[in-house]
Amino acid sequence: MAPTTTGMTQGGDRTDVVNLEDLIVSPNEVLRDGRMSGEAALQIFRKFHEEISKGFSETQVHLAIACCYGTSTETNFRERLLWTTDRATSMMPLIHLLEVEPSLASRRNKLRVFCRSLPGFPKLTRDVIHANPWLQAKLAAERGVDVQFGGVCFDYADALNDDVSYLTVAEQQVMQSVARRNVGEGRPALITGDTDDDGAARGPSERVAPLQQRAPVQSSSNRIPFGGSMS
């Protein structure tokens, strides 16, 4: 006989037993706070990629570098170029796509929600940071942590919690500390909705893990999570 547990009717009365298997839900079936549909985020990225006419994988990497510098502390996205010598690669087309996305209508920081939700993008951002020592050192210095933790020093790093199998305990501690500080310092990228909530962590800054507790970072694969055959 299969394990059972008690269920609830719509009226709130205890009623029939149900199989425990009926309680199992896929992680992607329920949309959590601070997220949009991964499919919708990927569609937006594809449209942006088509507009700036660059390689699919290259665009992913350059976007990861642009966004890891901040999704909320700089609002002039017209001047943020994915390729510094090509003004046609401004982030403004992406921002415009986010502005008209219905599921983001009530989100103040649409870019941060997009970056959290684009399948594989938070992990790609971490991989790109690790692959570029200059970027890893810069981000770590700006957050006041050891350079080995630069890979979690971006303001949508909390989305790495969707798959923590490759994060060290020390990275988790630094990531949470950085996320709390970013919320206090960042400005919204876009203000078009009626809510202040972008799903970010709240609360005072917590201390960074002391040196003796910090484990070495093990770089993850350079594989681009959501590229490949989609170009």
N, C-alpha and C positions, 0 to 999 in steps of 0.2 A: 504494500500500500504506500502511495506517494506521500511525502510529508505535507502537512496541511497547516493552515493558520486561519484565524478568523478574519472575515472581511467586514465591510460596512455597506449598508444600503445608502441610497441618496438621502433618506430621512435621518440617517445617523444611528440607526439601531443595529446592534450586532446581529449578524445573520449567517448566511451559509459559509462553510469553510471553502477555501480555494487552494489550489496547488501552489507551492512556493515558486514553482517555475513561472507562474503568472505574475510574480512580483519583479521579475528580472526585466530591466529596461536597458536598451542600448544607450551609451553615453551621448550619442548624437540625436536621440529622440526628443529630449527636453532642452529647449533653448534657455541657457542660463543668463543671468544678468550680465550686462557688458558685452554681449555677443550678438551677432547677426547670423543669419543662415550662412553656412560655409559655401553652399552652392551659389547664393546671391553674391557673396564676396568674390568668388572666383569669376563669376560673370562680369563683375565690375572691373576686375583686374584685366580680363581679356580685352574688354573695350578700351581700357587705358593703353594697354600694350599695342593695340591696333592703331591708336591715334598717334602715338609718338614714333611708330615705325622703327623700333629697335628689335634685336633678337629677344626671344621669349625668356631664355635663361638669363641673359645679360640684364634684362629689365628687372627681373626678380632680385638679382644681387644688388644692383644699383638702388632699387627702391628700399631694400633692407638697410643699406648704409644711410640713405636719406632719412628714413624713419627712426633709426636707432638713435639719431641725434636728438630726436624729440618730436612728439606728435602734438605737443601743446604749448611749448615755450616759444615758438616762432610762428607768427601768423601770416607772414608774407610768402605764401607758397608759390606765387608767381615768380619769385626770385630764387626759389629752391630748385635747382636743375639737377637732373639725374646724370647728365653729362655736361660738365662745366662749359664746354665750348659750343653747346647746341641749345639755344633757347627754346627750341621746339620740344625739349624734354622737360619743360616745367611741370611741376606737380599739379598745377591748376586744373588740367583736364580731369585728373582723378578727383580733386576736391569737388568739382562741378558734378561729377557722377554721384558722389556721396551725398551732395545736397539734395538731389532729386530722388534718392532711394527711399521709398515709402517706409521701410522698416527702420530707418534711421531718423525719422521725422522728429522724434522726441529726444534725440541724443545730442548733447552739447558737443562732445568730442567725437565726431563721426570718424575721423581718421584713426583714432585709437581703437575704437570698436572694430573697424575694418581690419586693422593690423592683427588684432587678437583673433579674428574669425577666419581670416584667409587660411585655408588648410595648409599646414606645414610652415607657415610664414614665421611664427615666433622661433621655431627651431632653426629655420634657415638663417634668421637674423643672428642667432647665437653662433652658428657655424661660420657665417661671414665674418663676425667679429674675431673669432678665434683664428681665422685664416689670414687676418690682417693685423699684425702686431701693433702697427701705428694706431689703428682704430681702437684696439683693445686697451692700449695704454692711455689713450685720450679719454675714453669713457670712464675707465677706472679712476683716473686722476680727477675728473669732474665730480665724481661721486665720493671721493675720498676713501677708496678701498684699495687693497692690493691689486696689482695688475692682473693676477690670475683670475680675479672675479669680474673682469671687464665684460665677459660674455653674458652676464645677467644684468648689466647696467643700462637697460633701456626701459622705457616707461610702459611697455606692454609685455614685459617679461613675465608678469603674473600668469599669462596664458601658457607658459611652459609647464604649469601645474597640470595641464591636460595630459601630459605624459612625462612623469618625473623619473622614469626608469634610468635616465642617463644623467641625472643631476646628483651632485654630492650633497650631503647634509649641510656643509658650509655654504655651498651655492644657494641652497634654499634659504638660509638665514640672511645672507646678503641680499638676495632678491626681494625678500619681504621688507627688509629695512629700506632699500632703495625705492620700492613701490610706495611706501608710506611717505617718504620725503618728496617724491615726485608729485604726489597729489597736492601737497601743500604749496609747492613752488610753481606748478604748471598753470598756464592759462589755456582756456578751451581753444581748440583749433577753429571751430565753427560755432556760432551761436544762432541757431535757427529753430530750436525746439523750446519746449516749455518746462524742461526739467534740468536740474543740476546733476543728475545721477548718470555717470558714465560707467558704473560698475567697478570703479577702482577701489583699492583698499583704503581704509580710513584709519585715523588714529595718529598719535604722536610717533615721531621717529624712534626706532629702537636701535640699540647699539649694534654695531657690526660685530660678528663673531671674532673673538680674540685670536691672535696668530696661532696659538697652540691648538686651537680647535679647527683651523682651516685645512681642509684636505686639498691636495693637488687636483686641478681640473683635468679631466680626461676629455680631450677634444672628441666631438662626435664626428660622424662621417661628413664629407663634403658633398654628399648627394643632395641635389636640389629636390625638396619634397614634392612640390606641386608643378614641376615643369615637365620634362620628358616629352611624351608624345603629344602634348596639348598644343605645341607650336604650330 
